[in-house]
Amino acid sequence: MESPRSLFAHRPHWAIRLGPAPFLPMSRRDMDDLGWDACDVILVTGDAYVDHPSFGMAVIGRLLEAQGFRVGILSQPDWTSVESFRALGRPTLYFGITAGNMDSMVNRYTADRKIRRDDAYTPGGEAGRRPDRAAIVYAQRCREAYRDVPVVLGGIEASLRRFAHYDYWSDTVRRSVLLDSKADILLYGNAERAVVALTHRLARGESVRAMGDLRGAVLALSEPLEDTPGRLSLLDASQLATTAPVLRGRPGETAVVRLPAFEAVRADPDQYLYASRLLHQESNPGCARALVQRHGERDLMVTPPPVPLSTADLDRVFELPYQRAPHPAYGGARIPAWEMIRHSVTIVRGCFGGCSFCAITGHEGKIIQSRSEESILREVEAVRDHVEGFTGVISDLGGPSANMWHLSCRDPAIQAVCRRWSCLHPDVCRNLVTDQGPLVNLYRKARALPGIRKIVISSGLRHDLALHSPAYMRELVTHHVGGYLKIAPEHTEPGPLRLMMKPGLAAFERFKAMFERFSKEAGKEQYLIPYFIAAHPGTTDQDMLNLALWLKRNNFRLDQVQTFLPTPMTPATAMYHAGGNPLAPVALGAIERVATAKGLRQRRLHKAFLRWHDPENWPLLREALRAMGRVDLIGPGRQNLVPAARPGFSRGPRPAEGTGGKAAAVSRAPERGSASPARPPRPGSGGAARKKPESANAASARPPSSGRKAAGDRKGLSSGRRPPRLPS
Ligand code: SF4
């Protein structure tokens, strides 16, 4: 991997002399106020424009502004009218398209494919302000508005749909979104490096077709890729065989791996499974090869993943001149996603947990990118001094996971060639540095700042990792739990846990004991909120029954409940669609088969087991228990799961919907036969009500941007490997 150049080492474009805009313009009037005759780049987004580093369009917009480009924002344009896409005029360089911080289908539909009634990324929480498959629709409208202006796709929706992919909402395998959108190029993952390089090169007059040497890019090639001795080794892995192919290129040549074609993975679930395994194995920026996938007559080239940002660059990205507020055009309307994060600070990106149902690793990568302590403390002060409504409580210092800040592989050379899917599963890797001393120091310094009354950690915690650092646990439990702490054991049974790549229940039990001990020592009454997933691939009815019995034994009454949602590109989605396990070797005749609850009734049953205490679910549970030969669990005793039917019984309230494919629980005294829903987390408790914008198996993400504590070369990620330069 090449030595990365700083994001800010490029010679700025001429408009740097204009200085930063108070807000990036959203209308011609805003542009007139700034004295601009045109935008160089227009970002089209499915979210409201909030000028804050947790929102993708703000990060990319401010970053390009810092490079000297004039950037405008078309936020939630009316997609039924091409005129909306002409509102800022014709951009001099390109349209940049993002569906928003979430995949638009996850945003608009529940796990049962029902339309949602609200949208956290829209003023007033109003639903219906973005189209289905927003990346495709926006790209096509931009093309209609100005036929010859390049269209660049980015954001999580495009990122996770970059290959042929299973789409849960249509129950089909779809082509890469690049082809359906007819965009010129797709930038995936944390795309700061690629978008900065692309913009400068386009400004110098290069063609988009010449960008095949960018990392983190997807292009449709004009000619099929051929094996070219002396230059390019095309490693053909397009056919599922009885043995795994040895994917090694000729020395000195750029290696490209050919995946099974779109038509093959659409027709054959085993080919889909195989392609899924291959592409996840090629995800380490230190050793990943470029991938190519045929769609009809065209080859789609996916270049290796982006090199993570250095801590210095990540700091600068987070400290660009954001207003930390929604654009004034919204007139102060409440934007729920903004309300959730306005007093929180992101300290880290990426996740090495590798949970198979989660989209974060596929988007942000496995290498942790951390901000510096100084930069984080400056942001805490900025929130304190400038964000309206701040009362002295920082609602989170977190990221995809709360406790991975500045953790990494002990040896950069090992990390550069590692192809493990997780640093934590099946056990915490012995090469992983688990020292949480720096994080404890950060917490102490942050809460010692004047005007800071409390720092709550509300991002999810990797409890298996936390067990390695009792000192961290003590600090967290003593000072940073606002009454409730979110933990994600996800299940109790070994079958589903293995396929989720989550630790066994024993780790949760040990964590719970430690949490309770430190809480007691601190003289605090506080609770764990464990999250569970219903109907994850590989989960049987018996698994769910065992989970329900465990919940009852431990007095957990789940509050908010939802079932597994197969989001694009995750390994668990491949299990759901193809009925096999891509985490294990995939070869003809040797595929580990995985059964999944797919029918509506069985998915509802799995969900009902999570809310065994809800009378609404008792008829379904009784029926299932009878079918499973467990009538002994129906009755009035403590040993029973549900009471017997009573004539004239009135149903209780419906369970709350929507906590991101998981179920949150609160622990409480047993109330057998109670029809009351579980008590919700207290406001400000760090519970489900305060869940970050990420949801639905984390199929949303922080902005399409990246960074890491050390530069790639200092991490030893440099291998001299370059993506192949494609014919332009
Ligand atoms: S060797 Fe272990 S710690 Fe290092 S990257 Fe691989 S799994 Fe993670």
Boltz pocket constraint, residues with backbone or C-beta under 6 A from the ligand:
constraints:
  - pocket:
      binder: B
      contacts: [[A, 352], [A, 408], [A, 409], [A, 410], [A, 411], [A, 414], [A, 415], [A, 418], [A, 419], [A, 420], [A, 422], [A, 423], [A, 424], [A, 429], [A, 430], [A, 431], [A, 432], [A, 433]]
      max_distance: 6.0
